[in-house]
């Protein structure tokens, strides 16, 4: 028997799923995606193909659950996981696994700020946090930065760089401001890729000095390998509630169309076990914090090197400067503008 997950990379990592397979006899198959918006659209139009979905912050609660595609979690273990006490900044993230009525509908796990990554040998943390996305406007960095090609996040970051709140409806003046920034970003970029490892290598070689889009998730493995000069940063201020960046949390949820409810539920219960949560943080060749690390039994699984790679000591402060990742109401329109700007880069 197998379970199919539509999700971000890592949930097919043998180190994560092998113990579950050995104990239950159930294999886990992953259909990987790099767009929450597109993944949600696939679920809405292709019901029945997957048993579970792994998707960022707002899409389980505000899109899929409201459309009747998400099964409420009723097991005591799931309810206990949803009710785990956390500091406010982490609790904001954990709420994405709850329905509007407060019922558990998903397991929140990997999380973090997702804004910029710099090489501190070229840009200090202080300068990076102060200038934020405006670094791309500095002529000194023309041809000295990369763009992580994750469209969902690109749309949000370009809007914020234009002084816009991406989570509000936009008129023509706002779309035009978005267009100008998008065209400027892609016209000055040295590289555009969905491969964050390639961006890390370019940062280490000093081919680029920073990349737009990225966070602890994208640079932690390089940091663990000894490149502590690579650092995820969050701008100090911005147009969304005064906050300079955004944060995400992945929500693992059970699809209502699954024919394997008991098996899928057992997998979600497996994910919140201390040993499994620690494996999830290191799955897929990444070193990414999970919300379960707020429990001492999970945190104890990580070495000082792991915690440093995750920027654990400053993580809460970074998250405090982040707005919550929400659904962008004009996403399709803005993505069309973004793609036009990106296509000009590819032709250059």
C-alpha positions in Angstrom: 0.0 0.0 0.0 1.2 3.5 -0.7 0.3 7.1 0.3 0.7 9.9 -2.2 1.7 13.4 -1.1 1.6 16.6 -3.1 4.2 18.6 -1.4 7.6 20.4 -1.1 10.8 18.4 -1.4 11.9 16.2 1.5 8.9 14.2 2.4 10.2 11.3 0.2 13.6 11.3 2.0 14.4 7.7 2.9 15.7 8.9 6.3 12.3 10.3 7.1 9.9 7.8 5.6 11.8 4.5 6.0 11.0 3.9 9.7 7.3 4.5 8.9 7.4 2.1 6.0 9.2 -0.6 8.0 6.7 -0.4 10.9 3.5 0.0 8.8 4.3 -1.6 5.5 3.1 1.6 3.8 5.2 3.4 1.3 5.1 7.2 0.8 5.3 8.7 -2.7 5.9 12.4 -3.3 4.7 14.6 -6.1 7.0 17.6 -5.6 5.9 21.2 -6.3 7.5 24.6 -5.9 4.3 26.7 -6.0 1.6 26.6 -3.3 -0.8 28.4 -5.6 -0.3 25.8 -8.4 -0.5 22.9 -5.9 -3.8 24.2 -4.5 -5.1 24.6 -8.1 -4.1 21.0 -8.8 -6.0 19.7 -5.8 -9.1 21.8 -6.7 -9.1 20.4 -10.2 -7.7 16.9 -9.7 -9.4 15.6 -6.6 -8.6 12.0 -5.7 -5.1 11.8 -6.9 -3.4 12.4 -3.5 -4.0 11.4 0.1 -2.1 14.2 1.7 -0.9 17.7 0.8 2.1 19.6 2.1 1.6 23.3 1.3 2.4 26.6 2.8 0.6 28.7 5.4 -2.8 30.0 4.0 -3.7 27.5 1.4 -5.0 24.6 3.5 -7.2 26.8 5.7 -8.3 29.6 3.4 -8.5 27.8 0.0 -8.7 24.0 0.3 -10.6 23.6 3.6 -13.1 26.3 2.7 -13.8 24.4 -0.6 -14.4 21.1 1.3 -11.1 19.4 0.3 -9.6 19.0 3.8 -10.5 16.4 6.4 -10.7 17.5 10.0 -8.2 15.7 12.3 -9.9 14.0 15.2 -7.2 11.9 16.8 -6.0 12.9 20.3 -2.4 13.1 19.2 -3.4 15.7 16.5 -5.4 17.7 18.9 -2.5 17.7 21.4 -0.1 18.8 18.7 -2.3 21.7 17.6 -2.7 22.9 21.3 1.0 22.8 22.1 1.9 26.1 24.0 4.2 28.3 22.1 5.6 31.9 22.2 3.3 34.3 20.3 5.4 34.6 17.1 5.4 30.8 16.7 1.8 30.4 17.7 0.9 32.7 14.8 2.4 30.1 12.5 0.8 27.1 14.3 -2.7 28.6 13.8 -2.5 27.9 10.1 -3.2 24.3 11.1 -6.5 25.2 12.6 -9.8 25.9 11.0 -11.6 29.2 11.6 -13.5 27.4 14.4 -10.2 26.3 16.0 -10.4 22.6 15.0 -7.1 20.9 13.8 -7.0 20.5 10.0 -3.3 20.1 9.5 0.1 19.5 11.1 2.4 22.6 10.9 6.0 21.6 10.7 8.8 23.2 8.7 8.8 27.0 8.9 11.0 30.1 8.7 11.4 33.6 7.4 11.7 33.8 3.6 13.1 37.0 2.2 16.8 37.5 1.3 20.1 35.7 1.7 23.4 37.7 1.8 27.1 37.0 1.8 28.2 39.0 4.9 31.7 39.4 3.4 30.0 41.7 0.9 27.0 43.1 2.8 26.8 43.4 6.5 23.7 42.1 8.4 23.0 45.7 9.5 23.1 47.1 6.0 21.1 44.2 4.6 18.4 44.5 7.2 18.2 48.3 6.8 18.0 48.3 3.0 16.1 45.0 2.5 14.7 44.5 -1.0 16.0 48.0 -1.9 19.5 46.4 -2.3 18.3 45.5 -5.8 17.9 49.2 -6.5 21.5 50.0 -5.6 23.5 50.4 -8.8 26.6 48.9 -7.0 24.8 45.5 -7.0 23.7 45.5 -10.7 24.7 42.1 -12.0 25.7 41.1 -8.5 22.6 39.3 -7.2 20.4 36.3 -8.1 16.7 35.7 -7.9 15.3 32.5 -6.5 12.7 31.5 -9.1 9.8 30.7 -6.8 6.9 32.6 -8.3 4.7 32.8 -5.3 7.4 34.4 -3.2 8.7 36.6 -6.1 5.2 38.1 -6.5 5.1 39.0 -2.8 8.6 40.3 -2.5 8.4 42.5 -5.7 5.1 44.0 -4.4 6.8 44.7 -1.0 9.8 46.2 -2.8 7.3 48.5 -4.6 5.9 49.7 -1.3 2.7 47.7 -1.9 0.8 45.3 0.4 0.4 42.1 -1.8 -2.4 40.8 0.3 -4.7 43.7 -0.8 -6.5 44.2 -4.1 -4.6 46.4 -6.5 -5.7 49.0 -9.0 -3.8 50.0 -12.2 -1.4 52.4 -10.4 -0.3 49.6 -8.1 0.1 47.1 -10.9 2.2 49.6 -12.8 4.4 50.1 -9.8 4.7 46.4 -9.5 5.7 46.1 -13.2 8.4 48.8 -12.8 10.1 47.0 -9.9 9.7 43.5 -11.6 11.4 44.8 -14.8 14.2 46.4 -12.8 14.8 43.3 -10.7 15.2 41.0 -13.8 17.1 43.5 -15.9 19.8 43.8 -13.3 20.0 40.2 -12.0 23.0 38.0 -12.7 21.1 34.8 -12.4 17.5 33.5 -12.1 17.1 29.9 -11.0 14.8 27.7 -8.9 17.9 25.8 -7.6 18.9 27.4 -4.3 22.0 25.2 -4.1 23.3 26.9 -7.3 22.6 30.3 -5.6 24.6 29.2 -2.6 27.5 28.2 -4.7 27.5 31.5 -6.5 27.4 33.3 -3.1 30.3 31.3 -1.8 32.3 32.0 -5.0 31.4 35.7 -4.7 29.9 35.7 -8.2 26.9 37.3 -6.5 26.5 39.1 -3.2 22.9 38.3 -2.3 19.8 36.7 -3.6 16.2 37.9 -3.6 13.9 35.2 -2.2 15.3 32.7 0.2 15.8 32.2 3.9 17.1 29.7 6.5 15.6 26.9 4.3 17.8 27.8 1.3 21.1 28.7 3.0 21.3 26.5 6.1 22.9 23.5 4.4 25.7 25.8 3.0 26.2 27.2 6.5 26.4 23.7 8.0 29.1 22.9 5.4 31.2 25.8 6.9 30.0 28.8 5.0 28.7 30.9 7.9 29.1 34.0 5.8 25.9 33.1 4.1 23.0 34.4 6.1 19.2 34.7 5.9 18.0 38.2 6.8 14.7 39.9 7.3 14.3 43.6 6.4 13.5 45.8 9.4 10.4 47.4 8.0 8.0 47.2 5.1 4.5 47.9 3.7 2.6 45.0 5.3 1.7 46.0 8.8 5.0 47.8 9.0 6.9 44.5 8.6 9.7 44.0 6.2 9.4 40.4 5.1 7.2 37.3 5.3 7.4 34.0 7.0 6.0 30.6 6.0 5.0 27.4 7.6 4.3 24.1 5.8 1.0 22.5 6.7 0.6 18.8 6.2 -3.1 18.0 5.7 -5.4 15.0 4.9 -7.4 15.3 1.7 -11.1 14.6 2.1 -11.0 12.5 -1.1 -8.4 10.0 0.2 -9.5 6.4 0.2 -6.8 5.7 2.9 -7.9 7.9 5.8 -6.6 5.6 8.6 -3.2 5.2 7.0 -2.9 8.9 6.1 -3.8 9.8 9.7 -1.2 7.4 11.0 1.4 9.2 8.9 0.5 12.6 10.2 0.7 11.2 13.8 4.1 9.8 12.9 5.3 13.2 11.7 4.8 14.8 15.2 6.7 12.1 17.1 10.0 13.7 18.4 12.4 11.5 16.4 10.4 12.0 13.2 10.1 15.8 13.7 13.9 15.9 14.0 14.2 13.9 10.8 11.8 16.2 9.0 14.0 19.2 9.9 16.9 17.5 8.0 14.9 15.9 5.2 15.7 16.5 1.6 19.2 17.7 2.2 18.1 20.8 4.1 18.5 22.0 7.7 15.2 23.7 8.4 13.5 24.4 11.8 10.3 22.6 12.6 7.7 23.9 15.1 8.1 20.8 17.2 11.6 22.0 18.1 9.9 24.2 20.7 9.5 21.0 22.7 12.7 20.1 24.6 12.4 16.4 23.6 12.7 17.4 19.9 15.3 20.2 20.4 17.6 17.8 22.1 18.1 15.9 18.8 20.0 18.9 17.3 23.7 19.7 17.6 25.1 23.2 18.2 26.2 23.1 14.5 22.6 22.4 13.4 21.2 25.2 15.5 23.8 27.6 14.2 23.0 26.6 10.6 19.4 27.3 11.3 20.2 30.7 12.9 18.2 29.4 15.9 19.3 32.2 18.3 18.0 35.0 16.1 15.1 33.1 14.5 12.4 34.5 16.8 13.5 38.1 16.2 13.5 37.6 12.5 10.0 36.1 12.5 8.9 39.1 14.6 9.7 41.3 11.6 7.7 39.1 9.2 4.1 39.4 8.1 2.2 36.2 7.8 2.2 34.6 4.3 -1.4 35.0 3.0 -3.2 34.4 -0.2 -2.5 37.2 -2.8 -5.9 38.2 -4.3 -4.4 39.5 -7.5 -1.9 36.7 -7.9 -2.7 35.6 -11.4 -2.5 39.1 -12.7 0.7 39.9 -11.0 2.3 36.6 -12.0 1.6 37.5 -15.6 3.4 40.8 -15.2 6.3 38.9 -13.4 6.6 36.3 -16.2 6.9 39.0 -18.8 9.7 40.7 -16.9 11.4 37.3 -16.4 11.2 36.4 -20.0 13.0 39.5 -21.0 15.9 38.4 -18.6 16.0 35.0 -20.4 16.3 36.6 -23.8 19.1 38.9 -22.7 
